[in-house]
Amino acid sequence: MRENVTEELKQIQPEDESKKQMLDILKRFHLEEEMESDAGDESMLSEELIQKAISGDSIKLEDLSDDEIKRFRQALASGELSKMIEPWTPWWKNPSAKSISLSPDGSQLIREISTDDTALSSPMTASESVINEIPEGPEIPLPSLKQLTRAEPSPLLTVHLVDILYSYCFTLRLYNGDWHSDPFGASTVALSMSKVMGEDAKPETVSEALATCIEETCSPAYRHTGGFRFAIGLVDDIITIISLGGTAVVCAFCDFQRLIQAAERMLKEEKVGRTERAHSSQKLRSANRKLFFMTCWAHEQPNDSWPSLARIVEVQKASLEELDSGSQPRNAGRKSNPQSKVLIEEV
């Protein structure tokens, strides 16, 4: 891995084709964003719907009229509903994430719990406790790669890692840290975002992996999350996790694997058709195997390889931001709106 990332760092120049693909994505996104802005003056939710949300009443899309569904989605995109949700702080932003420790065999260390921890701690639900803590590492020792395969690991696993971490961060951000509330829905989102796990894609460069993920983020299905600016924030998340080192990456993959396994259990209880269940079950099993292999691979990587990989992603982030600044439409004859809507705001 160290040799691969060092070589890529030396030669890191966006390929013409990759650069053109990213420019096309950004231009298309900005054009659609501008069109939505022109038609989005009536994006406020009705007072009745806002009151229902505040009071905690259950609201389903099928209960809304077509106009209300449109307004609801526009309110999501504008951030109007974000004020009703307590912001989640990702575990990788937690200061304690800098001191994650695992045993030499990759399994989690036993943490002693004092009576003070259990008796004097403030009341908190199990879900709240889980989403605010650093994910636990593997429960059992990780096998070596030689035990899993006779072949040499692909040099592209470094690139695939970026794709998988992007999907993981996207899913947790979308679910405000609590994927436990809907494991199957979260897994569906995760596998649609990660082409490596969802479609068995094999991107060959970090720029290609990021371009594919960002294109999906800016697609109509997920554009309400914040589009390109949200995607850049996710790239920052990837850089942070990688910079924390191999133990943080292992914990992230373990958390991701638990999400997939919970979705598998949930699928068995869902009343879905046999064909649909078989297809979903196959995708989840495949994703589970890939995540386990990637966890074992990440555990074996030397500590000094992670800063180099983080640097590669940083360079790609800077390149993406430069491309974005050059792709935004310049409407000289148009009056600028000082109160233009913000798709994503840092809290």
C-alpha positions in Angstrom: 0.0 0.0 0.0 2.8 2.4 0.9 4.4 1.9 -2.5 1.1 2.4 -4.3 0.1 5.6 -2.6 3.7 7.1 -2.9 3.7 6.4 -6.6 0.2 7.9 -7.1 1.2 10.9 -5.1 4.2 11.5 -7.4 2.1 11.3 -10.5 -1.1 12.9 -9.2 -2.4 14.9 -12.2 -6.1 14.7 -13.0 -6.5 12.7 -16.2 -8.2 14.7 -19.0 -11.1 12.2 -19.2 -11.6 12.2 -15.4 -11.3 16.0 -15.3 -13.9 16.4 -18.2 -16.3 13.9 -16.4 -16.1 15.9 -13.2 -16.6 19.2 -15.0 -19.7 17.8 -16.8 -21.1 16.7 -13.4 -20.5 20.1 -11.8 -22.0 22.0 -14.7 -25.1 19.8 -14.8 -25.5 20.2 -11.0 -25.1 24.0 -11.1 -27.6 24.3 -14.0 -30.2 22.2 -12.2 -29.5 24.1 -9.0 -30.1 27.4 -10.8 -33.3 26.1 -12.4 -34.6 25.0 -9.0 -33.7 28.3 -7.5 -35.8 30.1 -10.1 -38.8 27.9 -9.4 -38.3 27.6 -5.7 -39.8 30.7 -4.3 -42.8 28.8 -3.0 -40.8 26.1 -1.3 -42.1 26.8 2.3 -44.0 24.0 4.0 -47.6 24.7 5.0 -48.0 25.7 8.6 -50.1 22.6 9.3 -47.4 20.3 8.1 -44.8 22.1 10.2 -46.9 21.8 13.3 -47.4 18.1 12.7 -43.7 17.6 12.5 -43.0 19.6 15.6 -45.7 17.8 17.6 -44.1 14.4 16.7 -47.0 13.1 14.6 -46.1 10.4 12.1 -46.1 11.8 8.6 -45.7 9.5 5.5 -45.2 10.6 1.9 -48.3 8.8 0.8 -50.3 10.9 3.2 -49.3 14.1 1.4 -50.6 15.7 -1.8 -48.4 16.0 -4.8 -47.9 19.7 -4.0 -47.0 18.9 -0.4 -44.5 16.3 -1.4 -42.9 18.8 -3.7 -42.8 21.4 -1.0 -41.4 18.9 1.5 -38.5 17.9 -0.8 -37.7 21.5 -1.5 -37.7 22.2 2.3 -35.3 19.4 2.7 -33.0 20.8 0.0 -33.1 24.3 1.5 -32.3 23.1 5.0 -35.7 24.4 6.3 -36.2 21.1 8.3 -32.7 20.9 9.6 -33.7 23.3 12.4 -36.0 20.6 13.9 -33.2 18.1 14.1 -30.5 18.1 16.8 -27.2 18.1 14.9 -25.0 15.0 15.1 -21.3 15.2 15.8 -19.5 12.4 13.8 -17.5 10.1 16.0 -14.4 10.8 13.9 -14.6 14.4 15.0 -14.6 13.3 18.7 -11.2 14.1 20.4 -11.2 10.5 21.8 -11.0 9.2 18.2 -7.3 10.2 18.2 -6.5 7.6 20.8 -8.4 4.5 19.4 -6.5 1.3 20.4 -6.9 -2.3 19.2 -5.0 -5.4 20.2 -2.2 -6.6 17.9 -4.6 -9.2 16.4 -7.0 -6.4 15.5 -9.7 -7.3 18.1 -11.1 -4.7 20.5 -9.4 -4.2 23.8 -11.4 -5.0 26.9 -12.6 -1.8 28.6 -13.2 -1.9 32.3 -16.4 -0.2 33.4 -16.4 1.2 36.9 -19.5 1.5 39.0 -19.4 5.3 38.6 -19.8 4.8 34.8 -23.0 2.9 35.3 -24.5 4.4 38.4 -23.8 8.1 38.0 -24.1 8.6 34.3 -26.9 10.7 33.0 -29.9 8.7 31.5 -29.5 8.0 27.8 -31.3 5.7 25.5 -29.4 2.8 23.9 -29.6 4.4 20.5 -28.3 7.8 21.7 -25.4 6.0 23.5 -24.4 4.1 20.4 -24.4 6.9 17.9 -22.3 9.1 20.2 -19.5 6.6 20.8 -16.5 5.4 18.8 -17.6 2.2 17.0 -16.2 -0.9 18.6 -13.5 -2.8 16.8 -13.7 -6.5 15.8 -15.0 -8.8 18.5 -12.7 -11.6 17.5 -9.1 -11.6 16.2 -8.8 -10.8 12.5 -7.3 -13.5 10.3 -4.3 -12.7 8.1 -4.8 -12.0 4.4 -2.9 -15.2 3.7 -5.6 -17.2 5.4 -8.3 -15.5 3.3 -6.7 -15.7 -0.1 -3.6 -17.1 -1.9 -3.5 -14.3 -4.4 -1.8 -11.0 -3.7 -4.2 -8.2 -2.7 -5.1 -5.9 -5.5 -3.1 -2.6 -5.5 -6.5 -0.9 -6.2 -7.8 -1.6 -2.7 -6.5 1.8 -1.7 -8.8 3.3 -4.2 -11.7 1.1 -3.2 -11.2 2.1 0.4 -11.9 5.8 -0.5 -15.2 4.7 -2.3 -16.3 2.7 0.7 -15.5 5.4 3.3 -17.4 7.9 1.2 -20.5 5.7 1.2 -20.1 5.1 5.0 -19.8 8.8 5.8 -22.6 9.7 3.4 -25.0 7.2 5.0 -24.2 8.3 8.6 -24.6 11.9 7.7 -27.9 11.3 6.0 -29.2 9.3 9.0 -27.8 11.9 11.4 -25.6 9.1 12.9 -28.4 6.7 13.7 -28.5 4.0 11.1 -30.0 1.7 13.8 -33.4 3.3 13.2 -33.6 1.8 9.7 -30.7 -0.6 8.9 -32.2 -1.9 5.7 -33.0 1.6 4.4 -29.5 2.7 5.4 -27.9 -0.3 3.7 -29.9 0.5 0.5 -28.5 4.0 0.5 -25.0 2.8 1.2 -24.9 0.3 -1.6 -26.3 2.8 -4.1 -23.6 5.2 -3.2 -20.7 2.7 -3.2 -20.3 1.3 -6.7 -17.5 -0.9 -5.3 -19.9 -2.7 -3.0 -23.2 -2.2 -4.8 -22.1 -2.9 -8.4 -18.7 -4.6 -8.0 -17.1 -1.6 -9.8 -13.3 -1.4 -9.8 -12.2 2.3 -10.0 -8.5 2.6 -10.8 -7.8 6.1 -9.3 -8.9 8.1 -6.3 -10.2 10.8 -8.7 -12.3 8.3 -10.5 -13.7 6.9 -7.3 -14.6 10.3 -5.9 -16.1 11.5 -9.2 -18.5 8.6 -9.3 -19.5 9.1 -5.7 -20.0 12.9 -6.2 -22.0 12.3 -9.3 -24.4 10.1 -7.3 -24.5 12.7 -4.5 -25.5 15.4 -7.1 -28.1 13.1 -8.7 -31.8 13.8 -8.4 -32.1 11.1 -5.8 -29.7 12.7 -3.3 -29.4 16.3 -4.5 -31.5 17.4 -1.5 -28.7 16.5 0.9 -26.7 19.5 -0.3 -25.1 18.5 -3.6 -21.5 19.3 -4.3 -20.9 21.3 -1.1 -22.1 18.3 0.9 -19.9 16.0 -1.1 -16.8 18.2 -0.4 -17.7 17.9 3.3 -17.7 14.1 2.9 -14.3 14.2 1.3 -13.1 16.1 4.4 -14.6 13.3 6.5 -12.6 10.7 4.6 -9.4 12.7 5.1 -10.1 12.9 8.8 -10.8 9.1 9.2 -7.7 8.2 7.2 -5.5 10.7 9.1 -6.6 9.0 12.3 -4.8 5.8 11.1 -5.5 2.2 10.5 -7.4 1.6 13.8 -10.0 4.3 12.9 -10.4 2.8 9.5 -10.9 -0.7 11.0 -13.5 0.6 13.4 -15.3 2.4 10.6 -15.4 -0.8 8.5 -16.6 -2.8 11.5 -19.5 -0.3 12.0 -20.3 -0.5 8.3 -20.3 -4.3 8.5 -22.6 -4.2 11.5 -25.0 -2.0 9.5 -25.0 -4.5 6.7 -25.5 -7.5 9.0 -28.4 -5.7 10.8 -30.0 -5.1 7.3 -29.7 -8.8 6.6 -31.5 -9.7 9.8 -34.2 -7.1 9.0 -34.6 -8.4 5.5 -35.6 -11.8 6.9 -38.4 -10.2 8.8 -39.6 -7.9 6.0 -42.7 -9.0 4.0 -41.1 -8.6 0.5 -41.4 -10.8 -2.6 -39.2 -13.8 -2.9 -37.3 -12.5 -5.9 -36.7 -9.0 -4.4 -35.6 -10.6 -1.1 -33.1 -13.0 -2.9 -31.6 -10.1 -4.9 -31.2 -7.8 -1.8 -29.9 -10.7 0.3 -27.2 -11.5 -2.3 -26.1 -7.9 -2.5 -25.9 -7.7 1.3 -23.9 -10.9 1.6 -21.5 -9.7 -1.0 -21.1 -6.4 0.8 -20.5 -8.1 4.1 -17.7 -10.3 2.6 -16.0 -7.3 1.0 -16.1 -5.2 4.2 -14.7 -8.1 6.2 -11.8 -8.5 3.7 -11.2 -4.7 3.6 -11.1 -4.7 7.4 -8.4 -7.4 7.5 -6.5 -5.7 4.7 -6.6 -2.3 6.5 -5.4 -3.9 9.7 -2.3 -5.2 8.0 -1.2 -1.8 6.4 1.8 0.0 8.0 1.1 3.1 10.0 3.2 5.4 7.8 1.0 4.6 4.7 -2.1 6.4 6.0 -0.7 10.0 5.9 0.3 9.5 2.3 -3.2 8.3 1.3 -4.7 11.2 3.2 -2.5 13.6 1.3 -3.7 12.1 -2.0 -7.3 12.7 -1.1 -6.5 16.2 0.1 -4.9 17.0 -3.3 -8.0 15.6 -5.1 -10.3 17.7 -2.9 -8.4 20.8 -3.8 -8.6 19.9 -7.5 -12.4 19.3 -7.2 -12.9 22.7 -5.6 -10.9 24.4 -8.3 -12.9 22.6 -11.0 -16.1 23.7 -9.2 -15.1 27.4 -9.1 -14.5 27.3 -12.9 -17.8 25.4 -13.7 -20.2 27.8 -12.0 -22.3 29.8 -14.5 -21.6 33.5 -14.7 -24.8 35.4 -15.3 -23.5 39.0 -15.7 -26.8 40.4 -16.8 -28.7 38.9 -13.9 -29.3 40.5 -10.6 -27.7 38.6 -7.8 -29.8 37.5 -4.9 -28.1 38.4 -1.6 -30.4 35.9 0.2 -29.7 32.9 -2.0 -30.6 29.7 -0.3 -27.9 27.7 1.3 -28.0 24.0 0.6 -25.8 23.0 3.5 -24.6 25.0 6.4 -21.8 24.1 8.8 -23.1 24.0 12.4 
